[in-house]
Amino acid sequence: MKLAKSLERLGTESAFSVLAEAKKLEAQGKLMIHLGLGQPDFKTPKHVVEAAKKALDDGHHGYVMSNGIPECRQAVTRKIKKLYNVDIDFERILIMPGGKPTMSYAIQCFGEPGAEIIHPTPAFPIYESMINYTGSTSVSYDLTEDKDLKFNPEKILSLITDKTRLLILINPNNPTGSFVEKTDIDVLAEGLKKHPHVTILSDEIYSRQIFDNKEMPTFFNYPELRERLIVLEGWSKAYSMTGWRLGWSFWPKELVPHVNKLLINSVSCVNAAAQFAGIAALDGPDDSIHEMMKEFDVRRALIHRGLNELPGVECSLPGGAFYAFPKVIGTGMNGAEFCKKAMHEAGVAIVPGTAFGQTCNDYVRFSFAASQDNISQALENIKKMLD
């Protein structure tokens, strides 16, 4: 077969490779603690599951509108209004099968040879993968230059050229767990006013998972940027709905018909019953989110303290999401070596920093979406491994 050269530029998500290797070792009888995948270890709220069952019982079994049923898109705008006091036209909301289609479609809309796309490193790996796939020039800003792994707004603005088409922001960040507050977002938003040719893709999928009672500095707060704003959001993290494959995104009016065509050409539509579940999640109580965050707060303190007690390991305090991104080079190992040794000797599955960017050779990612007992045991096992 003669395959397209573009396939060689397509990357992958290494967390799934780590999972596969860990499962293989488990099948051979090795005990394994999984701190690799970014997936809440909580069940989807019961009222959300019941809404999906009712939708199936009511006969919602067929195709629906490619951009999402109106009821679901309207539920999204109600939630935006409740959270941020911003009025959004529901026709600018598109329902997606998860968050990745928004990444893919946004980059496809702007990416081509000669175009520049600015993105963070480390970052969720699909971003750089899709940038490379389109033949665009990847322009990264390195979060590891900051001790707390936060981005510098002035540095980002300095990277903009006349070839820049798209700026990607992830806040809170995966994989670092870092969180940038509104004061810095204000500086960035003000600077972006001077670059009207740049569209912003703001990945806010962890917007409901921020610690210390801090508020989400959503880009919905800047109406002057809204006609060149894409917001990636969804249900996966906040409502423990990763397997439902359900996300939503906000788009500039000009892009809505183009993205709708991409949806039709790729997935047709999101399954109907899942969308009714999504409505129930957004319109229902947020008790499950608050309970989850209480538990994540305890786990955050546990893993932050435990990692910093390990010889040769340094870890900043996560401000959002459920990830810790420690620097491990002080152990005498780089991130990949540390992860391999942790899996095979300590029975702990974690992800090397290079899965999220080539500047992250000295780092690894721990997901603390696991029980306190598992986190404690994992830290104990790694301490013995290092000793």
ZAROFI-17568 format. One record per residue (C-alpha): x, y, z; residue number from 1. Coordinates in Angstrom, 3 decimals, padded with zeros to 6 digits. Each point is the difference from the previous one (the first is absolute). Layout:
N
         x         y         z    k
         X         Y         Z  NUM
...
//
This chain:
387
         x         y         z    k
   000.000   000.000   000.000    1
   001.167   003.528  -000.759    2
  -001.097   002.046   003.009    3
  -000.351   003.758   000.346    4
   003.134   001.675   001.361    5
  -002.145   001.991   002.429    6
  -000.588  -003.171   002.051    7
   003.677   000.067   000.981    8
  -000.578   003.371   001.679    9
  -002.877  -001.251   002.145   10
   000.819  -000.637   003.660   11
  -001.902  -001.846   002.693   12
  -000.974   000.154   003.682   13
   002.611  -001.941   001.969   14
  -002.165  -000.407   003.112   15
  -001.834  -002.772  -001.837   16
   003.302  -001.705  -000.860   17
   000.938   000.127   003.687   18
  -003.381  -001.519   000.868   19
   000.481  -002.811  -002.527   20
   003.455  -000.858   001.372   21
  -001.280   000.092   003.591   22
  -002.930  -002.289  -000.878   23
   002.412  -002.429  -001.652   24
   002.062  -000.179   003.196   25
  -003.165  -000.440   002.055   26
  -000.991  -002.930  -002.204   27
   003.347  -001.557   000.935   28
  -000.882   000.311   003.686   29
   001.703   003.297   000.937   30
  -001.935   002.314   002.302   31
  -000.405   003.452  -001.543   32
  -001.176   003.383   001.276   33
  -001.330   002.103  -002.883   34
   000.903   003.697   000.212   35
   000.249   000.485  -003.754   36
  -003.343   000.802  -001.625   37
  -001.713   003.339   000.616   38
  -003.331  -001.423   001.047   39
  -001.983   000.762   003.189   40
  -000.483  -003.145   002.074   41
  -003.572   000.995   000.851   42
  -003.218  -001.271  -001.529   43
  -002.201   002.140  -002.233   44
  -002.722   001.543   002.206   45
  -003.063  -002.236   000.270   46
  -002.477   002.586  -001.321   47
   002.135   000.353  -003.148   48
  -000.017  -003.751  -000.623   49
  -003.768  -000.089   000.571   50
  -000.501   002.768  -002.581   51
   001.823  -002.089  -002.612   52
  -002.123  -003.057   000.855   53
  -003.176   002.063  -000.320   54
   001.126   001.363  -003.362   55
   000.468  -003.544  -001.273   56
  -003.354  -001.087   001.425   57
  -001.610   003.018  -001.673   58
   001.313  -001.133  -003.374   59
   002.940   002.359  -000.624   60
   001.860  -002.569  -002.097   61
   000.559   001.741  -003.325   62
   002.111   002.644  -001.692   63
  -000.203   003.523   001.374   64
   001.283   003.379  -001.194   65
   003.724  -000.038  -000.726   66
   000.679   002.996   002.243   67
  -002.003  -001.447   002.908   68
  -003.642  -000.005   001.022   69
  -001.230   003.552   000.786   70
  -000.955  -001.020   003.542   71
   003.570  -001.000   000.774   72
   001.535   003.120  -001.528   73
  -002.460   002.155   001.919   74
   000.941  -001.813   003.223   75
   003.620   000.937  -000.668   76
  -000.878   003.684  -000.344   77
  -002.046  -000.135   003.216   78
   003.043  -001.377   001.815   79
   002.285   002.672  -001.468   80
  -002.464   002.622   001.206   81
  -000.136  -001.541   003.481   82
   003.766  -000.357   000.372   83
   001.252   003.158  -001.706   84
  -003.035   002.276  -000.433   85
   000.584   000.077  -003.756   86
  -002.739  -000.293  -002.625   87
   000.949  -002.271  -002.908   88
  -001.946  -000.799  -003.169   89
  -000.607  -003.766   000.082   90
   000.555  -000.152  -003.771   91
   003.695   000.616   000.720   92
   000.188  -003.126   002.173   93
   000.860  -003.310  -001.678   94
  -000.333  -003.343   001.753   95
   002.977  -002.297  -000.580   96
   000.902  -003.632   000.737   97
   002.481   001.075   002.704   98
   002.595   002.767   000.021   99
   002.410  -001.241  -002.668  100
  -002.219   000.871  -002.996  101
   000.066   003.662   001.048  102
   003.815  -000.106   000.050  103
   000.105  -001.755  -003.349  104
  -002.564   002.177  -001.760  105
   001.455   003.271   001.302  106
   003.481  -000.915  -001.209  107
  -001.369  -001.231  -003.326  108
  -001.766   003.343  -000.472  109
   003.279   001.922   000.272  110
   002.821  -002.444  -000.570  111
   001.832  -000.289  -003.320  112
   003.591   000.386  -001.233  113
   001.184   003.549   000.666  114
  -002.374   000.552   002.927  115
   001.272   000.274   003.568  116
  -001.893  -001.358   003.009  117
   001.124   000.924   003.522  118
  -000.474  -002.592   002.747  119
   001.325  -000.873   003.464  120
   002.533  -002.680   000.777  121
  -000.587  -002.166   001.930  122
  -003.563  -000.400  -001.203  123
  -002.591  -002.604  -000.826  124
   001.816  -001.811  -002.841  125
  -002.776   000.113  -002.596  126
   000.589   003.728  -000.511  127
   003.533  -000.306  -001.349  128
  -000.939  -003.193  -001.835  129
  -002.750   001.749  -001.966  130
   002.128   003.109  -000.638  131
   002.682  -002.190  -001.560  132
  -002.591  -002.004  -001.922  133
  -001.311   003.117  -001.756  134
   003.517   001.043  -001.021  135
  -000.147   003.170   002.111  136
   002.989   001.381   001.864  137
  -000.139  -000.857   003.689  138
   001.027   002.953   002.217  139
   000.172  -000.985   003.665  140
   000.264   001.904   003.267  141
   001.777  -002.027   002.689  142
  -001.760  -000.271   003.358  143
   003.014  -001.689   001.615  144
   001.778   003.374  -000.026  145
  -002.223   000.988   002.946  146
   000.437  -001.673   003.409  147
  -003.790  -000.376   000.319  148
  -000.380  -001.064  -003.656  149
  -002.215   002.966  -000.858  150
   000.043   001.886  -003.288  151
   001.318   003.537  -000.343  152
  -002.438   002.234  -001.946  153
   002.752   002.311  -001.271  154
   001.970  -002.985  -001.321  155
  -003.058  -001.265  -001.879  156
  -000.675   003.409  -001.545  157
   003.632   000.265  -001.120  158
  -000.400  -003.164  -002.110  159
  -002.780   001.436  -002.179  160
   000.963   000.786  -003.603  161
  -001.964   000.852  -003.123  162
  -000.060  -003.763  -000.731  163
  -001.678  -000.893   003.307  164
  -003.490  -001.379  -000.564  165
  -000.905  -001.638   003.304  166
   001.049   000.306   003.644  167
  -000.694  -003.006   002.253  168
  -000.393   000.427   003.765  169
  -000.707  -002.721   002.579  170
  -001.076   001.233   003.431  171
   000.088  -001.875   002.360  172
   002.723  -001.878  -001.823  173
   000.312  -003.668  -000.822  174
   002.581  -001.447   000.806  175
   001.470   002.512   002.478  176
  -003.049   000.763   002.166  177
   001.058   003.656  -000.090  178
  -002.641   002.723   000.147  179
   000.365   003.557  -001.305  180
  -002.140   002.586   001.764  181
  -002.051   002.848  -001.445  182
   002.660   002.710   000.443  183
   002.270  -001.722  -002.530  184
  -002.899  -000.894  -002.286  185
  -000.959   003.696   000.013  186
   003.506   000.921  -001.219  187
  -000.185  -002.611  -002.754  188
  -003.486   001.029  -001.100  189
   000.999   003.668  -000.132  190
   003.037  -000.843  -002.118  191
  -002.043  -002.142  -002.373  192
  -002.126   003.036  -000.887  193
   003.019   001.210  -001.985  194
   000.063  -003.200  -002.092  195
  -003.447  -000.287  -001.619  196
   001.248  -002.636  -002.471  197
   000.530  -002.557   002.814  198
  -002.787  -002.370   001.066  199
   000.084  -001.345   003.577  200
  -000.750  -003.601   000.944  201
  -000.534  -000.081   003.765  202
  -000.067  -003.540   001.401  203
  -002.063   000.321   003.187  204
  -000.895  -003.675   000.508  205
   001.260   000.149   003.623  206
  -001.914   003.198   000.811  207
  -001.927  -001.666   002.848  208
   003.128  -001.505   001.555  209
   001.843   002.962   001.498  210
   001.341  -000.015   003.567  211
   000.051   002.528   002.856  212
  -003.418   001.431  -000.949  213
   001.483   001.938  -002.913  214
  -002.197   001.054  -002.901  215
   000.331  -001.150  -003.587  216
   001.319   002.871  -002.191  217
  -001.957  -001.114  -003.048  218
   000.553   001.731  -003.326  219
  -003.762   000.546  -000.100  220
   000.849   002.981   002.256  221
   001.467   001.914  -002.978  222
  -002.838   000.892  -002.408  223
   002.373   001.966  -002.261  224
   001.744  -003.302  -000.879  225
  -003.130  -002.099  -000.423  226
  -000.153   000.146  -003.806  227
   003.364  -001.760  -000.154  228
  -000.416  -002.270   003.009  229
  -000.375  -003.769   000.163  230
  -000.679  -001.503   003.435  231
   000.472  -003.733   000.547  232
  -002.108  -001.432   002.814  233
  -002.004  -003.079   000.874  234
  -001.330  -002.463   002.520  235
   002.864  -002.519   000.305  236
   001.923   001.410   002.949  237
  -002.595   001.952   001.980  238
  -002.692  -002.693  -000.073  239
   002.176  -003.139  -000.257  240
  -001.302  -000.693  -003.499  241
   003.204  -000.914  -001.851  242
  -001.505  -003.098  -001.610  243
  -003.138   001.792  -001.167  244
   002.062   001.848  -002.648  245
  -001.839   003.258   000.396  246
   001.413   003.510  -000.337  247
  -001.064   003.464  -001.047  248
   001.747   002.985  -001.520  249
  -000.674   003.638  -000.810  250
   000.990   001.410  -003.410  251
   000.178   003.316  -001.868  252
  -003.084   000.454  -002.178  253
   002.146  -000.140  -003.124  254
   001.317  -003.447   000.881  255
  -003.239  -001.718   001.048  256
  -001.052  -001.171  -003.512  257
   003.519  -001.219  -000.796  258
   000.309  -001.976   003.223  259
  -003.483  -001.406  -000.488  260
   001.174  -001.364  -003.373  261
   003.006  -001.577   001.678  262
  -002.375  -001.665   002.472  263
  -002.183  -001.326  -002.809  264
   003.024  -001.291  -001.893  265
   001.458  -001.797   003.011  266
  -002.498  -001.049   002.691  267
  -003.490   000.966  -001.325  268
  -001.263   000.815   003.492  269
   000.380  -000.773   003.692  270
  -002.280  -002.780   001.214  271
  -003.333   001.294   001.201  272
  -000.278  -001.691   003.397  273
   003.377   001.398   001.102  274
  -001.201   003.525  -000.803  275
  -003.040  -000.418   002.250  276
   002.373  -001.179   002.716  277
   002.056   003.143  -000.627  278
  -003.069   002.188   000.501  279
  -000.719  -001.677   003.339  280
   003.596   000.548   001.109  281
   000.011   003.713  -000.858  282
  -003.469   000.778   001.347  283
   000.309  -002.210   003.077  284
   001.737   000.613   003.327  285
   003.783   000.418   000.177  286
   000.276  -001.987   003.235  287
   002.053  -002.708  -001.697  288
   002.552   002.559  -001.210  289
   000.373   001.519   003.473  290
   000.418  -003.422   001.632  291
   002.537  -001.028  -002.627  292
   002.027   003.175   000.539  293
   000.079  -000.515   003.781  294
   001.559  -003.397  -000.600  295
   002.374   001.284  -002.695  296
   001.172   002.735   002.386  297
   001.037  -002.616   002.566  298
   001.727  -002.080  -002.678  299
   001.788   003.053  -001.358  300
   001.531   000.723   003.395  301
   000.913  -003.664   000.444  302
   001.772  -000.400  -003.341  303
   001.690   003.424   000.106  304
   001.462  -000.666   003.433  305
   000.922  -003.595  -000.825  306
   001.743   000.812  -003.277  307
   002.093   002.750   001.573  308
   001.095  -002.413   002.734  309
   001.481  -002.343  -002.612  310
   003.755   000.441  -000.475  311
   000.813   001.888  -003.183  312
  -003.639   000.876  -000.801  313
  -001.399   003.565  -000.156  314
  -003.695   000.785  -000.508  315
  -001.927   003.266  -000.131  316
  -003.458   000.168   001.581  317
  -002.733  -000.675  -002.591  318
  -002.504   002.835  -000.281  319
  -002.602  -001.884  -002.045  320
  -000.933  -003.268  -001.730  321
   001.266  -003.194   001.692  322
   003.609  -000.270  -001.127  323
   003.399   000.438   001.608  324
   002.986   000.562  -002.303  325
   003.178  -000.533   002.020  326
   003.567   000.457  -001.189  327
   001.882  -003.259   000.582  328
   003.444   000.626  -001.516  329
   001.424   000.294   003.535  330
  -000.482  -003.748   000.385  331
   002.633  -000.617  -002.673  332
  -002.701  -001.041  -002.475  333
  -001.838   001.890  -002.706  334
  -003.791  -000.189  -000.164  335
  -000.183  -002.997  -002.328  336
   002.495  -001.995   002.095  337
  -001.840   000.917   003.206  338
  -003.355  -001.137  -001.448  339
   001.385  -003.302  -001.261  340
   001.614  -000.783   003.351  341
  -003.167   001.055   001.866  342
  -002.161  -002.345  -002.066  343
   002.277  -003.040  -000.013  344
   001.437   000.264   003.522  345
  -002.495   002.011   002.052  346
  -003.193  -001.065  -001.793  347
  -001.072   003.609  -000.654  348
  -001.191   001.121  -003.446  349
   000.766   003.665  -000.761  350
   000.703   001.925  -003.212  351
   003.370   001.478  -001.077  352
   000.158   003.742  -000.563  353
   001.117  -000.449  -003.605  354
  -003.508  -001.290  -000.762  355
  -001.056   003.649   000.327  356
   002.923   001.800  -001.635  357
   003.675  -000.419  -000.839  358
   001.100   002.610   002.572  359
  -001.319  -002.212   002.810  360
   002.675  -002.674   000.073  361
   000.580   000.528   003.745  362
  -003.659  -000.308   001.028  363
  -002.743  -002.592   000.540  364
  -003.766   000.311   000.446  365
  -001.887  -001.492   002.921  366
  -003.801  -000.028  -000.128  367
  -001.476   000.217   003.488  368
  -003.394  -001.157  -001.262  369
   000.498  -003.063   002.192  370
  -000.809  -000.895   003.607  371
   002.060   001.372   002.873  372
   001.049  -003.567   000.839  373
   001.281  -000.576  -003.532  374
   001.850   003.322  -000.049  375
   001.632  -000.741   003.369  376
   000.970  -003.505  -001.083  377
   001.399   001.280  -003.299  378
   002.156   002.581   001.803  379
   001.213  -002.664   002.450  380
   000.884  -002.367  -002.848  381
   001.916   002.701  -001.877  382
   001.854   001.025   003.172  383
   001.158  -003.614   000.450  384
   000.991  -000.081  -003.678  385
   002.114   003.141   000.384  386
   001.541  -001.212   003.260  387
//
